[in-house]
Amino acid sequence: MTQWTDLRMPELEALRETVRTVVIPFGAVEEHGPHLPLGTDAFHALELAARVGREGRVLVAPPVYYGLCRSTREHPGTISLSFDTVRALALDLGREFHRQGMECLVYLSGHAGGVHMAALTEAGERLLAELPRVKVAVVNILDLLREVLTERPELVKSRGDAHAGEVETALMLAARPHLVQGSAPAEWPAFPKYLLVRDKRRHWPGGVWGDPGAASADQGEAILEAETRRLLRVIAQMEAGDP
Ligand SMILES: [Zn+2]
């Protein structure tokens, strides 16, 4: 039993004598093309957290489904938080899980947007400054996957995959197949360099960044498995290191 919300008080009290790490999944509520669910990023983080929770001595926190989204902002379905809200949420949750005995905090984000990740990192840095015994990891799943691909490049066939493309389609085919509806045409958006764009949808009509057609459920399973191994190593490294 690894889900924080499934435990009774005495079980949690006993477990925290030996378990030092909590994984806090973060997602985003945003468009993922015409074929993937709006909760794709949270589903990915939840699936990975659950797998790590089954194999490691960690607890899995209830997820934060929302995140900060920028380039998908004008597409139907995207519900974004502000930078300050993401940072404040991460900070409050970190303080609370630490107060409840968790020494190691893993913020696991299924959404890899730069500003969203900066908000989580800012919260993590603040926690390090105020809590002398806390250890923090801020992990986004795209970075984790990039590392996995340096060892196993054959796992992804198409180039320039970033959003609702081959990787996320494969992951959802493995983790939430009932929520995938067919596929979508390959697309790579054409945002101008340096310019901030008001009408984002004009430059990115389909909301796909990559080639969903190349995805398969077996591939998604292999990616999830590789990500799980890598994240377990991150957690072992964090638990073994100095605060
Ligand atoms: Zn996504």
Residues whose N, C-alpha, C, O or C-beta is under 5 A from the ligand:
A	BS01	ZN	T40 D41 G110
